[in-house]
Amino acid sequence: MHELSVAERVLRTVVSEAEARSAVKVTAVRLRLGDLQMITQETLQETFNELAADSIAQGAELRVQPVPGHDVIVDEIEVETA
């Protein structure tokens, strides 16, 4: 379950950034996903959703841009603040 470790890394990054911005909810995440990761956007979204349940990232939409290589880079998060 390689997608599990990728989704965990994305979630940790997103939650950390959201907390630093005093967010109450993450609504979207824009990220680049290397094609050599061999993970589909749908699989990553499903795994992320499972991990993000009951967190401030619950329900966040992943907006994935496929790129060459192995990298997984969170470019931007959209949040709601109090």
C-alpha positions as CSV (number, residue, x, y, z in Angstrom):
1,M,0.0,0.0,0.0
2,H,2.4,2.6,-1.3
3,E,-0.4,5.1,-1.6
4,L,-0.9,5.0,2.1
5,S,2.6,6.3,2.9
6,V,2.2,9.0,0.3
7,A,-1.2,10.1,1.6
8,E,0.1,10.1,5.2
9,R,3.0,12.5,4.1
10,V,0.5,14.8,2.3
11,L,-1.8,14.8,5.3
12,R,1.0,15.6,7.8
13,T,2.2,18.5,5.6
14,V,-1.4,19.8,5.1
15,V,-2.4,19.7,8.7
16,S,0.9,21.3,9.9
17,E,0.5,24.1,7.4
18,A,-3.2,24.6,8.3
19,E,-2.4,24.7,12.0
20,A,0.3,27.3,11.4
21,R,-2.2,29.4,9.6
22,S,-4.8,29.0,12.4
23,A,-7.2,27.3,10.0
24,V,-10.4,25.5,11.1
25,K,-10.8,23.6,7.9
26,V,-8.8,22.6,4.8
27,T,-11.0,22.8,1.7
28,A,-8.5,21.9,-1.1
29,V,-4.9,20.9,-1.6
30,R,-3.0,21.5,-4.8
31,L,-0.1,19.1,-5.3
32,R,2.3,17.7,-7.9
33,L,2.5,13.9,-8.1
34,G,5.4,12.3,-9.9
35,D,4.2,9.7,-12.4
36,L,6.8,7.2,-11.2
37,Q,4.9,7.0,-7.9
38,M,2.4,4.8,-9.9
39,I,-0.6,6.2,-8.0
40,T,-3.8,7.4,-9.6
41,Q,-5.4,10.6,-8.4
42,E,-8.5,8.6,-7.5
43,T,-6.6,6.2,-5.3
44,L,-4.7,9.0,-3.6
45,Q,-7.9,10.9,-2.9
46,E,-9.6,7.8,-1.5
47,T,-6.7,7.0,0.8
48,F,-6.4,10.6,1.8
49,N,-10.1,10.8,2.7
50,E,-9.8,7.7,4.9
51,L,-6.8,9.2,6.8
52,A,-8.2,12.7,7.0
53,A,-11.5,11.6,8.7
54,D,-12.1,13.5,11.9
55,S,-9.3,16.0,11.1
56,I,-9.3,19.6,9.8
57,A,-8.6,18.1,6.4
58,Q,-11.7,16.0,6.3
59,G,-13.4,16.4,2.9
60,A,-10.5,18.4,1.3
61,E,-10.3,18.0,-2.5
62,L,-6.9,17.0,-3.8
63,R,-6.1,18.8,-7.0
64,V,-3.3,16.7,-8.5
65,Q,-1.0,17.8,-11.3
66,P,0.9,14.8,-12.7
67,V,4.6,15.5,-13.3
68,P,7.6,13.4,-14.4
69,G,9.6,11.8,-11.7
70,H,9.1,10.6,-8.1
71,D,8.3,13.8,-6.3
72,V,5.2,14.5,-4.3
73,I,5.0,18.2,-3.6
74,V,2.2,20.1,-1.8
75,D,2.1,23.5,-3.6
76,E,-0.8,25.2,-1.9
77,I,-3.7,24.6,0.5
78,E,-7.0,26.4,0.7
79,V,-8.3,26.9,4.2
80,E,-11.1,28.4,6.2
81,T,-10.1,30.4,9.2
82,A,-12.2,31.3,12.2
